[in-house]
Amino acid sequence: MSSTDVMDAAARAMHLVDYRNTAEVKQLPTRNGFGEGLIEAGNRNKNVLAICADLAESTRMEGFKKAHPAQYLEIGVAEQMLVAMAGGLAAAGKIPWIASYAMFNPGRSWEQVRTIMALNETNVKIAGAHAGVSVGPDGATHQAIEDIAIMRVIPHMFVVVPCDSVQTKKATLALSETFGPTYLRFAREKSPIVTTEETPFEIGKAQTFREGSDVAIVACGILVYNALIAADELAREDGIECRVVNNHTIKPMDEPAIVDAAKHCSAVVTVEEHQVHGGMGSRVSEILAERQPVPIEFIGVRDQFGQSGDPVELIEYYGMGTAAIKEAARRAYARKRS
Protein backbone atom coordinates (compact mmCIF):
# COMPACT_ATOMS: atom_id res chain seq x y z
CA MET A 1 0.00 0.00 0.00
CA SER A 2 1.44 3.38 -1.00
CA SER A 3 1.78 6.29 1.39
CA THR A 4 -1.08 8.03 -0.43
CA ASP A 5 -3.30 4.98 0.02
CA VAL A 6 -2.47 4.90 3.74
CA MET A 7 -3.25 8.60 4.06
CA ASP A 8 -6.54 8.16 2.21
CA ALA A 9 -7.44 5.15 4.36
CA ALA A 10 -7.11 7.27 7.49
CA ALA A 11 -9.25 10.01 5.96
CA ARG A 12 -11.89 7.48 4.93
CA ALA A 13 -11.91 5.88 8.37
CA MET A 14 -12.58 9.31 9.88
CA HIS A 15 -15.11 10.20 7.13
CA LEU A 16 -13.25 13.42 6.34
CA VAL A 17 -14.04 15.71 3.45
CA ASP A 18 -11.52 15.98 0.61
CA TYR A 19 -9.54 18.70 2.38
CA ARG A 20 -6.83 18.64 -0.31
CA ASN A 21 -9.28 20.22 -2.76
CA THR A 22 -8.85 23.58 -1.06
CA ALA A 23 -11.08 25.46 -3.49
CA GLU A 24 -14.05 23.26 -2.59
CA VAL A 25 -13.58 23.11 1.20
CA LYS A 26 -16.50 24.80 2.91
CA GLN A 27 -15.76 27.36 5.62
CA LEU A 28 -17.87 28.30 8.63
CA PRO A 29 -17.02 29.83 12.03
CA THR A 30 -16.62 27.24 14.78
CA ARG A 31 -18.93 29.42 16.90
CA ASN A 32 -21.76 28.49 14.52
CA GLY A 33 -21.36 24.86 15.53
CA PHE A 34 -21.66 25.84 19.17
CA GLY A 35 -24.90 27.72 18.50
CA GLU A 36 -26.40 24.79 16.60
CA GLY A 37 -25.31 22.28 19.22
CA LEU A 38 -26.70 24.38 22.05
CA ILE A 39 -30.15 24.56 20.46
CA GLU A 40 -30.21 20.80 20.02
CA ALA A 41 -28.98 20.25 23.58
CA GLY A 42 -31.87 22.41 24.77
CA ASN A 43 -34.27 20.30 22.72
CA ARG A 44 -32.96 17.12 24.31
CA ASN A 45 -32.94 18.35 27.90
CA LYS A 46 -34.96 21.24 29.34
CA ASN A 47 -32.43 21.55 32.17
CA VAL A 48 -29.93 22.95 29.68
CA LEU A 49 -29.72 26.72 30.15
CA ALA A 50 -27.88 29.46 28.28
CA ILE A 51 -26.63 32.48 30.22
CA CYS A 52 -24.88 35.28 28.37
CA ALA A 53 -22.88 38.40 29.24
CA ASP A 54 -24.35 40.75 26.63
CA LEU A 55 -22.86 38.93 23.63
CA ALA A 56 -25.66 36.64 22.45
CA GLU A 57 -25.14 37.30 18.73
CA SER A 58 -21.35 37.12 18.82
CA THR A 59 -21.25 33.92 20.86
CA ARG A 60 -24.10 32.40 18.82
CA MET A 61 -26.46 32.08 21.80
CA GLU A 62 -28.99 34.20 19.87
CA GLY A 63 -30.55 31.13 18.24
CA PHE A 64 -30.99 29.39 21.59
CA LYS A 65 -32.59 32.56 22.99
CA LYS A 66 -35.21 32.43 20.22
CA ALA A 67 -35.72 28.66 20.32
CA HIS A 68 -35.82 28.32 24.13
CA PRO A 69 -36.69 31.71 25.67
CA ALA A 70 -37.63 30.14 29.02
CA GLN A 71 -34.16 28.57 29.24
CA TYR A 72 -32.21 31.73 28.43
CA LEU A 73 -30.86 34.40 30.80
CA GLU A 74 -29.08 37.67 30.01
CA ILE A 75 -27.11 39.30 32.82
CA GLY A 76 -25.12 42.00 31.03
CA VAL A 77 -21.40 42.66 31.32
CA ALA A 78 -20.76 40.88 34.61
CA GLU A 79 -18.58 37.85 33.96
CA GLN A 80 -17.83 37.02 37.61
CA MET A 81 -21.55 37.02 38.35
CA LEU A 82 -22.06 34.90 35.24
CA VAL A 83 -20.05 32.10 36.86
CA ALA A 84 -21.56 32.59 40.33
CA MET A 85 -25.13 32.45 39.02
CA ALA A 86 -24.37 29.37 36.94
CA GLY A 87 -22.84 27.65 39.95
CA GLY A 88 -26.04 28.12 41.92
CA LEU A 89 -28.22 26.90 39.07
CA ALA A 90 -25.99 23.84 38.59
CA ALA A 91 -26.32 23.05 42.29
CA ALA A 92 -30.09 23.03 41.74
CA GLY A 93 -29.79 20.45 38.96
CA LYS A 94 -29.59 22.68 35.89
CA ILE A 95 -26.97 22.40 33.14
CA PRO A 96 -25.91 26.00 32.49
CA TRP A 97 -23.80 27.06 29.51
CA ILE A 98 -22.26 30.49 30.10
CA ALA A 99 -20.82 32.50 27.22
CA SER A 100 -18.61 35.47 26.62
CA TYR A 101 -15.37 36.18 24.83
CA ALA A 102 -12.72 33.84 26.20
CA MET A 103 -10.61 36.80 27.23
CA PHE A 104 -13.33 37.79 29.73
CA ASN A 105 -14.71 34.38 30.62
CA PRO A 106 -12.62 32.54 31.78
CA GLY A 107 -10.07 35.38 31.65
CA ARG A 108 -11.74 37.96 33.89
CA SER A 109 -13.68 35.41 35.96
CA TRP A 110 -10.87 32.91 36.61
CA GLU A 111 -11.07 33.00 40.42
CA GLN A 112 -14.80 32.29 40.32
CA VAL A 113 -14.17 29.53 37.78
CA ARG A 114 -11.58 27.97 40.05
CA THR A 115 -13.55 28.18 43.29
CA ILE A 116 -17.23 28.06 42.34
CA MET A 117 -17.02 25.80 39.30
CA ALA A 118 -14.09 23.49 39.90
CA LEU A 119 -13.50 23.30 43.64
CA ASN A 120 -17.17 22.50 44.11
CA GLU A 121 -17.24 20.25 41.00
CA THR A 122 -20.32 21.96 39.58
CA ASN A 123 -21.82 21.09 36.21
CA VAL A 124 -21.15 24.51 34.65
CA LYS A 125 -20.09 24.75 31.01
CA ILE A 126 -18.06 27.72 29.74
CA ALA A 127 -18.26 28.65 26.07
CA GLY A 128 -15.11 30.65 25.40
CA ALA A 129 -15.66 32.48 22.11
CA HIS A 130 -13.28 34.55 19.99
CA ALA A 131 -10.18 32.66 21.13
CA GLY A 132 -6.81 33.01 19.40
CA VAL A 133 -5.27 35.73 17.25
CA SER A 134 -7.70 34.91 14.44
CA VAL A 135 -10.16 37.19 16.24
CA GLY A 136 -8.44 39.69 13.92
CA PRO A 137 -9.13 43.44 14.14
CA ASP A 138 -10.37 43.37 17.75
CA GLY A 139 -6.72 43.22 18.79
CA ALA A 140 -4.70 42.07 21.77
CA THR A 141 -7.28 42.89 24.46
CA HIS A 142 -9.76 40.47 22.89
CA GLN A 143 -7.40 37.75 21.64
CA ALA A 144 -7.26 35.00 24.26
CA ILE A 145 -4.00 33.12 23.73
CA GLU A 146 -3.40 32.12 27.36
CA ASP A 147 -6.75 30.51 28.16
CA ILE A 148 -5.82 26.84 27.62
CA ALA A 149 -2.99 27.28 30.09
CA ILE A 150 -5.11 28.82 32.84
CA MET A 151 -7.91 26.29 32.42
CA ARG A 152 -6.02 23.02 32.03
CA VAL A 153 -4.21 23.58 35.32
CA ILE A 154 -7.49 23.64 37.31
CA PRO A 155 -8.42 20.27 38.86
CA HIS A 156 -11.59 18.52 37.60
CA MET A 157 -11.81 20.75 34.48
CA PHE A 158 -12.62 19.43 31.00
CA VAL A 159 -10.90 21.45 28.25
CA VAL A 160 -11.99 20.85 24.64
CA VAL A 161 -10.84 22.63 21.45
CA PRO A 162 -12.70 21.29 18.38
CA CYS A 163 -11.20 21.49 14.89
CA ASP A 164 -14.16 22.86 12.93
CA SER A 165 -17.81 23.91 13.10
CA VAL A 166 -19.18 20.38 12.68
CA GLN A 167 -17.03 19.05 15.49
CA THR A 168 -17.87 22.02 17.71
CA LYS A 169 -21.55 21.07 17.46
CA LYS A 170 -20.74 17.48 18.43
CA ALA A 171 -18.57 18.65 21.32
CA THR A 172 -21.34 20.94 22.61
CA LEU A 173 -23.80 18.06 22.63
CA ALA A 174 -21.34 15.62 24.22
CA LEU A 175 -20.30 18.05 26.93
CA SER A 176 -23.94 18.88 27.69
CA GLU A 177 -24.37 15.20 28.57
CA THR A 178 -21.09 14.87 30.50
CA PHE A 179 -21.10 15.91 34.15
CA GLY A 180 -18.40 18.25 35.34
CA PRO A 181 -16.90 21.74 35.00
CA THR A 182 -16.10 22.33 31.35
CA TYR A 183 -14.31 24.77 29.05
CA LEU A 184 -15.16 24.67 25.34
CA ARG A 185 -12.91 26.94 23.26
CA PHE A 186 -13.79 28.17 19.77
CA ALA A 187 -12.99 30.94 17.31
CA ARG A 188 -14.65 33.88 15.59
CA GLU A 189 -13.73 33.76 11.90
CA LYS A 190 -14.69 31.30 9.22
CA SER A 191 -12.41 28.28 9.06
CA PRO A 192 -12.27 25.15 6.87
CA ILE A 193 -14.59 22.24 7.65
CA VAL A 194 -12.69 18.95 7.42
CA THR A 195 -15.02 16.60 9.34
CA THR A 196 -18.51 15.38 8.47
CA GLU A 197 -21.59 14.24 10.36
CA GLU A 198 -20.22 10.69 10.10
CA THR A 199 -16.84 11.54 11.65
CA PRO A 200 -16.73 9.92 15.11
CA PHE A 201 -16.26 12.12 18.15
CA GLU A 202 -15.68 11.25 21.79
CA ILE A 203 -14.45 13.43 24.63
CA GLY A 204 -10.93 12.36 25.58
CA LYS A 205 -10.24 10.40 22.36
CA ALA A 206 -7.79 11.94 19.89
CA GLN A 207 -8.25 11.18 16.19
CA THR A 208 -5.71 10.23 13.54
CA PHE A 209 -6.70 12.20 10.44
CA ARG A 210 -3.63 11.24 8.40
CA GLU A 211 -1.18 8.36 8.71
CA GLY A 212 2.59 8.70 8.48
CA SER A 213 5.68 7.33 10.20
CA ASP A 214 8.26 10.13 9.95
CA VAL A 215 6.82 12.92 12.14
CA ALA A 216 3.65 13.17 14.22
CA ILE A 217 1.90 16.53 13.99
CA VAL A 218 -0.38 16.88 17.01
CA ALA A 219 -2.79 19.78 16.50
CA CYS A 220 -5.98 21.24 17.95
CA GLY A 221 -8.58 23.79 16.92
CA ILE A 222 -8.78 25.45 13.52
CA LEU A 223 -5.05 24.85 12.89
CA VAL A 224 -5.73 21.13 12.34
CA TYR A 225 -6.49 22.09 8.73
CA ASN A 226 -3.12 23.84 8.38
CA ALA A 227 -1.46 20.72 9.79
CA LEU A 228 -3.14 18.52 7.17
CA ILE A 229 -2.15 20.79 4.30
CA ALA A 230 1.42 21.03 5.62
CA ALA A 231 1.62 17.24 5.87
CA ASP A 232 0.52 16.77 2.26
CA GLU A 233 3.01 19.35 1.03
CA LEU A 234 5.84 17.77 3.02
CA ALA A 235 5.11 14.40 1.43
CA ARG A 236 5.27 15.90 -2.06
CA GLU A 237 8.24 18.19 -1.49
CA ASP A 238 10.47 16.17 0.86
CA GLY A 239 9.07 12.65 1.01
CA ILE A 240 8.42 13.18 4.73
CA GLU A 241 5.24 11.36 5.77
CA CYS A 242 3.49 12.90 8.75
CA ARG A 243 0.83 11.45 10.99
CA VAL A 244 -1.71 14.19 11.81
CA VAL A 245 -3.52 13.86 15.13
CA ASN A 246 -6.59 15.96 15.95
CA ASN A 247 -5.98 16.36 19.68
CA HIS A 248 -9.29 18.06 20.46
CA THR A 249 -9.46 17.19 24.15
CA ILE A 250 -6.70 19.00 26.03
CA LYS A 251 -7.95 17.66 29.35
CA PRO A 252 -8.25 14.77 29.90
CA MET A 253 -5.76 14.24 27.07
CA ASP A 254 -5.65 10.93 25.24
CA GLU A 255 -2.26 9.80 26.57
CA PRO A 256 -2.19 6.42 24.76
CA ALA A 257 -2.73 8.16 21.40
CA ILE A 258 0.04 10.68 22.09
CA VAL A 259 2.47 7.97 23.18
CA ASP A 260 1.59 5.80 20.20
CA ALA A 261 2.19 8.68 17.77
CA ALA A 262 5.57 9.42 19.34
CA LYS A 263 6.56 5.76 19.41
CA HIS A 264 5.78 5.19 15.73
CA CYS A 265 7.14 8.49 14.40
CA SER A 266 9.99 9.22 16.86
CA ALA A 267 9.46 12.98 16.41
CA VAL A 268 6.56 15.29 17.25
CA VAL A 269 5.36 18.78 16.27
CA THR A 270 2.55 20.39 18.30
CA VAL A 271 0.32 23.00 16.68
CA GLU A 272 -2.07 25.35 18.49
CA GLU A 273 -3.41 28.91 18.23
CA HIS A 274 -2.19 29.72 21.73
CA GLN A 275 0.97 30.56 23.63
CA VAL A 276 3.47 27.72 23.31
CA HIS A 277 4.05 28.01 27.06
CA GLY A 278 1.47 26.14 29.10
CA GLY A 279 -0.86 25.12 26.29
CA MET A 280 -1.71 21.90 24.50
CA GLY A 281 1.89 21.36 23.41
CA SER A 282 3.13 21.70 26.96
CA ARG A 283 0.81 18.91 28.05
CA VAL A 284 1.98 16.72 25.17
CA SER A 285 5.60 17.30 26.23
CA GLU A 286 4.76 16.43 29.84
CA ILE A 287 3.29 13.12 28.75
CA LEU A 288 6.20 12.26 26.47
CA ALA A 289 8.86 13.31 28.98
CA GLU A 290 7.49 10.63 31.29
CA ARG A 291 6.58 7.91 28.83
CA GLN A 292 8.21 8.31 25.40
CA PRO A 293 10.91 11.00 25.08
CA VAL A 294 11.37 12.15 21.47
CA PRO A 295 12.40 15.39 19.73
CA ILE A 296 9.54 17.92 19.90
CA GLU A 297 8.97 21.20 18.09
CA PHE A 298 6.25 23.67 19.12
CA ILE A 299 4.05 25.82 16.88
CA GLY A 300 2.17 28.65 18.58
CA VAL A 301 2.55 32.21 19.79
CA ARG A 302 5.94 32.78 21.40
CA ASP A 303 5.69 35.05 24.45
CA GLN A 304 3.95 37.90 22.64
CA PHE A 305 0.58 39.59 22.73
CA GLY A 306 -1.68 39.66 19.70
CA GLN A 307 -2.48 42.72 17.60
CA SER A 308 -5.12 44.01 15.20
CA GLY A 309 -4.98 42.65 11.68
CA ASP A 310 -6.40 40.29 9.10
CA PRO A 311 -6.94 36.84 10.69
CA VAL A 312 -5.03 34.92 8.01
CA GLU A 313 -2.15 37.39 8.09
CA LEU A 314 -1.97 37.16 11.88
CA ILE A 315 -1.77 33.37 11.76
CA GLU A 316 1.18 33.72 9.39
CA TYR A 317 2.81 36.56 11.29
CA TYR A 318 2.84 34.59 14.54
CA GLY A 319 4.32 31.51 12.89
CA MET A 320 1.28 29.23 12.76
CA GLY A 321 0.80 28.92 8.99
CA THR A 322 1.55 25.90 6.84
CA ALA A 323 5.07 27.09 5.99
CA ALA A 324 5.99 27.33 9.68
CA ILE A 325 4.52 23.89 10.39
CA LYS A 326 6.54 22.38 7.53
CA GLU A 327 9.77 23.93 8.80
CA ALA A 328 9.09 22.63 12.33
CA ALA A 329 8.45 19.14 10.94
CA ARG A 330 11.70 19.27 8.98
CA ARG A 331 13.59 20.27 12.12
CA ALA A 332 11.98 17.48 14.14
CA TYR A 333 12.75 14.95 11.41
CA ALA A 334 16.38 16.07 11.23
CA ARG A 335 16.77 15.90 15.02
CA LYS A 336 15.53 12.33 15.24
CA ARG A 337 17.99 11.29 12.51
CA SER A 338 21.01 13.03 14.00
C-alpha positions as CSV (number, residue, x, y, z in Angstrom):
1,M,0.0,0.0,0.0
2,S,1.4,3.4,-1.0
3,S,1.8,6.3,1.4
4,T,-1.1,8.0,-0.4
5,D,-3.3,5.0,0.0
6,V,-2.5,4.9,3.7
7,M,-3.3,8.6,4.1
8,D,-6.5,8.2,2.2
9,A,-7.4,5.1,4.4
10,A,-7.1,7.3,7.5
11,A,-9.3,10.0,6.0
12,R,-11.9,7.5,4.9
13,A,-11.9,5.9,8.4
14,M,-12.6,9.3,9.9
15,H,-15.1,10.2,7.1
16,L,-13.3,13.4,6.3
17,V,-14.0,15.7,3.5
18,D,-11.5,16.0,0.6
19,Y,-9.5,18.7,2.4
20,R,-6.8,18.6,-0.3
21,N,-9.3,20.2,-2.8
22,T,-8.8,23.6,-1.1
23,A,-11.1,25.5,-3.5
24,E,-14.0,23.3,-2.6
25,V,-13.6,23.1,1.2
26,K,-16.5,24.8,2.9
27,Q,-15.8,27.4,5.6
28,L,-17.9,28.3,8.6
29,P,-17.0,29.8,12.0
30,T,-16.6,27.2,14.8
31,R,-18.9,29.4,16.9
32,N,-21.8,28.5,14.5
33,G,-21.4,24.9,15.5
34,F,-21.7,25.8,19.2
35,G,-24.9,27.7,18.5
36,E,-26.4,24.8,16.6
37,G,-25.3,22.3,19.2
38,L,-26.7,24.4,22.1
39,I,-30.2,24.6,20.5
40,E,-30.2,20.8,20.0
41,A,-29.0,20.2,23.6
42,G,-31.9,22.4,24.8
43,N,-34.3,20.3,22.7
44,R,-33.0,17.1,24.3
45,N,-32.9,18.3,27.9
46,K,-35.0,21.2,29.3
47,N,-32.4,21.6,32.2
48,V,-29.9,22.9,29.7
49,L,-29.7,26.7,30.2
50,A,-27.9,29.5,28.3
51,I,-26.6,32.5,30.2
52,C,-24.9,35.3,28.4
53,A,-22.9,38.4,29.2
54,D,-24.3,40.8,26.6
55,L,-22.9,38.9,23.6
56,A,-25.7,36.6,22.5
57,E,-25.1,37.3,18.7
58,S,-21.3,37.1,18.8
59,T,-21.3,33.9,20.9
60,R,-24.1,32.4,18.8
61,M,-26.5,32.1,21.8
62,E,-29.0,34.2,19.9
63,G,-30.5,31.1,18.2
64,F,-31.0,29.4,21.6
65,K,-32.6,32.6,23.0
66,K,-35.2,32.4,20.2
67,A,-35.7,28.7,20.3
68,H,-35.8,28.3,24.1
69,P,-36.7,31.7,25.7
70,A,-37.6,30.1,29.0
71,Q,-34.2,28.6,29.2
72,Y,-32.2,31.7,28.4
73,L,-30.9,34.4,30.8
74,E,-29.1,37.7,30.0
75,I,-27.1,39.3,32.8
76,G,-25.1,42.0,31.0
77,V,-21.4,42.7,31.3
78,A,-20.8,40.9,34.6
79,E,-18.6,37.8,34.0
80,Q,-17.8,37.0,37.6
81,M,-21.6,37.0,38.3
82,L,-22.1,34.9,35.2
83,V,-20.0,32.1,36.9
84,A,-21.6,32.6,40.3
85,M,-25.1,32.4,39.0
86,A,-24.4,29.4,36.9
87,G,-22.8,27.6,40.0
88,G,-26.0,28.1,41.9
89,L,-28.2,26.9,39.1
90,A,-26.0,23.8,38.6
91,A,-26.3,23.0,42.3
92,A,-30.1,23.0,41.7
93,G,-29.8,20.4,39.0
94,K,-29.6,22.7,35.9
95,I,-27.0,22.4,33.1
96,P,-25.9,26.0,32.5
97,W,-23.8,27.1,29.5
98,I,-22.3,30.5,30.1
99,A,-20.8,32.5,27.2
100,S,-18.6,35.5,26.6
101,Y,-15.4,36.2,24.8
102,A,-12.7,33.8,26.2
103,M,-10.6,36.8,27.2
104,F,-13.3,37.8,29.7
105,N,-14.7,34.4,30.6
106,P,-12.6,32.5,31.8
107,G,-10.1,35.4,31.7
108,R,-11.7,38.0,33.9
109,S,-13.7,35.4,36.0
110,W,-10.9,32.9,36.6
111,E,-11.1,33.0,40.4
112,Q,-14.8,32.3,40.3
113,V,-14.2,29.5,37.8
114,R,-11.6,28.0,40.0
115,T,-13.6,28.2,43.3
116,I,-17.2,28.1,42.3
117,M,-17.0,25.8,39.3
118,A,-14.1,23.5,39.9
119,L,-13.5,23.3,43.6
120,N,-17.2,22.5,44.1
121,E,-17.2,20.2,41.0
122,T,-20.3,22.0,39.6
123,N,-21.8,21.1,36.2
124,V,-21.2,24.5,34.7
125,K,-20.1,24.7,31.0
126,I,-18.1,27.7,29.7
127,A,-18.3,28.6,26.1
128,G,-15.1,30.6,25.4
129,A,-15.7,32.5,22.1
130,H,-13.3,34.6,20.0
131,A,-10.2,32.7,21.1
132,G,-6.8,33.0,19.4
133,V,-5.3,35.7,17.2
134,S,-7.7,34.9,14.4
135,V,-10.2,37.2,16.2
136,G,-8.4,39.7,13.9
137,P,-9.1,43.4,14.1
138,D,-10.4,43.4,17.8
139,G,-6.7,43.2,18.8
140,A,-4.7,42.1,21.8
141,T,-7.3,42.9,24.5
142,H,-9.8,40.5,22.9
143,Q,-7.4,37.7,21.6
144,A,-7.3,35.0,24.3
145,I,-4.0,33.1,23.7
146,E,-3.4,32.1,27.4
147,D,-6.8,30.5,28.2
148,I,-5.8,26.8,27.6
149,A,-3.0,27.3,30.1
150,I,-5.1,28.8,32.8
151,M,-7.9,26.3,32.4
152,R,-6.0,23.0,32.0
153,V,-4.2,23.6,35.3
154,I,-7.5,23.6,37.3
155,P,-8.4,20.3,38.9
156,H,-11.6,18.5,37.6
157,M,-11.8,20.7,34.5
158,F,-12.6,19.4,31.0
159,V,-10.9,21.5,28.2
160,V,-12.0,20.9,24.6
161,V,-10.8,22.6,21.5
162,P,-12.7,21.3,18.4
163,C,-11.2,21.5,14.9
164,D,-14.2,22.9,12.9
165,S,-17.8,23.9,13.1
166,V,-19.2,20.4,12.7
167,Q,-17.0,19.0,15.5
168,T,-17.9,22.0,17.7
169,K,-21.5,21.1,17.5
170,K,-20.7,17.5,18.4
171,A,-18.6,18.6,21.3
172,T,-21.3,20.9,22.6
173,L,-23.8,18.1,22.6
174,A,-21.3,15.6,24.2
175,L,-20.3,18.1,26.9
176,S,-23.9,18.9,27.7
177,E,-24.4,15.2,28.6
178,T,-21.1,14.9,30.5
179,F,-21.1,15.9,34.2
180,G,-18.4,18.3,35.3
181,P,-16.9,21.7,35.0
182,T,-16.1,22.3,31.4
183,Y,-14.3,24.8,29.1
184,L,-15.2,24.7,25.3
185,R,-12.9,26.9,23.3
186,F,-13.8,28.2,19.8
187,A,-13.0,30.9,17.3
188,R,-14.7,33.9,15.6
189,E,-13.7,33.8,11.9
190,K,-14.7,31.3,9.2
191,S,-12.4,28.3,9.1
192,P,-12.3,25.2,6.9
193,I,-14.6,22.2,7.6
194,V,-12.7,18.9,7.4
195,T,-15.0,16.6,9.3
196,T,-18.5,15.4,8.5
197,E,-21.6,14.2,10.4
198,E,-20.2,10.7,10.1
199,T,-16.8,11.5,11.7
200,P,-16.7,9.9,15.1
201,F,-16.3,12.1,18.2
202,E,-15.7,11.2,21.8
203,I,-14.5,13.4,24.6
204,G,-10.9,12.4,25.6
205,K,-10.2,10.4,22.4
206,A,-7.8,11.9,19.9
207,Q,-8.3,11.2,16.2
208,T,-5.7,10.2,13.5
209,F,-6.7,12.2,10.4
210,R,-3.6,11.2,8.4
211,E,-1.2,8.4,8.7
212,G,2.6,8.7,8.5
213,S,5.7,7.3,10.2
214,D,8.3,10.1,10.0
215,V,6.8,12.9,12.1
216,A,3.6,13.2,14.2
217,I,1.9,16.5,14.0
218,V,-0.4,16.9,17.0
219,A,-2.8,19.8,16.5
220,C,-6.0,21.2,17.9
221,G,-8.6,23.8,16.9
222,I,-8.8,25.4,13.5
223,L,-5.1,24.8,12.9
224,V,-5.7,21.1,12.3
225,Y,-6.5,22.1,8.7
226,N,-3.1,23.8,8.4
227,A,-1.5,20.7,9.8
228,L,-3.1,18.5,7.2
229,I,-2.2,20.8,4.3
230,A,1.4,21.0,5.6
231,A,1.6,17.2,5.9
232,D,0.5,16.8,2.3
233,E,3.0,19.4,1.0
234,L,5.8,17.8,3.0
235,A,5.1,14.4,1.4
236,R,5.3,15.9,-2.1
237,E,8.2,18.2,-1.5
238,D,10.5,16.2,0.9
239,G,9.1,12.7,1.0
240,I,8.4,13.2,4.7
241,E,5.2,11.4,5.8
242,C,3.5,12.9,8.8
243,R,0.8,11.5,11.0
244,V,-1.7,14.2,11.8
245,V,-3.5,13.9,15.1
246,N,-6.6,16.0,16.0
247,N,-6.0,16.4,19.7
248,H,-9.3,18.1,20.5
249,T,-9.5,17.2,24.1
250,I,-6.7,19.0,26.0
251,K,-8.0,17.7,29.3
252,P,-8.3,14.8,29.9
253,M,-5.8,14.2,27.1
254,D,-5.7,10.9,25.2
255,E,-2.3,9.8,26.6
256,P,-2.2,6.4,24.8
257,A,-2.7,8.2,21.4
258,I,0.0,10.7,22.1
259,V,2.5,8.0,23.2
260,D,1.6,5.8,20.2
261,A,2.2,8.7,17.8
262,A,5.6,9.4,19.3
263,K,6.6,5.8,19.4
264,H,5.8,5.2,15.7
265,C,7.1,8.5,14.4
266,S,10.0,9.2,16.9
267,A,9.5,13.0,16.4
268,V,6.6,15.3,17.3
269,V,5.4,18.8,16.3
270,T,2.6,20.4,18.3
271,V,0.3,23.0,16.7
272,E,-2.1,25.4,18.5
273,E,-3.4,28.9,18.2
274,H,-2.2,29.7,21.7
275,Q,1.0,30.6,23.6
276,V,3.5,27.7,23.3
277,H,4.0,28.0,27.1
278,G,1.5,26.1,29.1
279,G,-0.9,25.1,26.3
280,M,-1.7,21.9,24.5
281,G,1.9,21.4,23.4
282,S,3.1,21.7,27.0
283,R,0.8,18.9,28.1
284,V,2.0,16.7,25.2
285,S,5.6,17.3,26.2
286,E,4.8,16.4,29.8
287,I,3.3,13.1,28.7
288,L,6.2,12.3,26.5
289,A,8.9,13.3,29.0
290,E,7.5,10.6,31.3
291,R,6.6,7.9,28.8
292,Q,8.2,8.3,25.4
293,P,10.9,11.0,25.1
294,V,11.4,12.1,21.5
295,P,12.4,15.4,19.7
296,I,9.5,17.9,19.9
297,E,9.0,21.2,18.1
298,F,6.2,23.7,19.1
299,I,4.0,25.8,16.9
300,G,2.2,28.6,18.6
301,V,2.5,32.2,19.8
302,R,5.9,32.8,21.4
303,D,5.7,35.1,24.4
304,Q,3.9,37.9,22.6
305,F,0.6,39.6,22.7
306,G,-1.7,39.7,19.7
307,Q,-2.5,42.7,17.6
308,S,-5.1,44.0,15.2
309,G,-5.0,42.6,11.7
310,D,-6.4,40.3,9.1
311,P,-6.9,36.8,10.7
312,V,-5.0,34.9,8.0
313,E,-2.2,37.4,8.1
314,L,-2.0,37.2,11.9
315,I,-1.8,33.4,11.8
316,E,1.2,33.7,9.4
317,Y,2.8,36.6,11.3
318,Y,2.8,34.6,14.5
319,G,4.3,31.5,12.9
320,M,1.3,29.2,12.8
321,G,0.8,28.9,9.0
322,T,1.6,25.9,6.8
323,A,5.1,27.1,6.0
324,A,6.0,27.3,9.7
325,I,4.5,23.9,10.4
326,K,6.5,22.4,7.5
327,E,9.8,23.9,8.8
328,A,9.1,22.6,12.3
329,A,8.5,19.1,10.9
330,R,11.7,19.3,9.0
331,R,13.6,20.3,12.1
332,A,12.0,17.5,14.1
333,Y,12.7,15.0,11.4
334,A,16.4,16.1,11.2
335,R,16.8,15.9,15.0
336,K,15.5,12.3,15.2
337,R,18.0,11.3,12.5
338,S,21.0,13.0,14.0
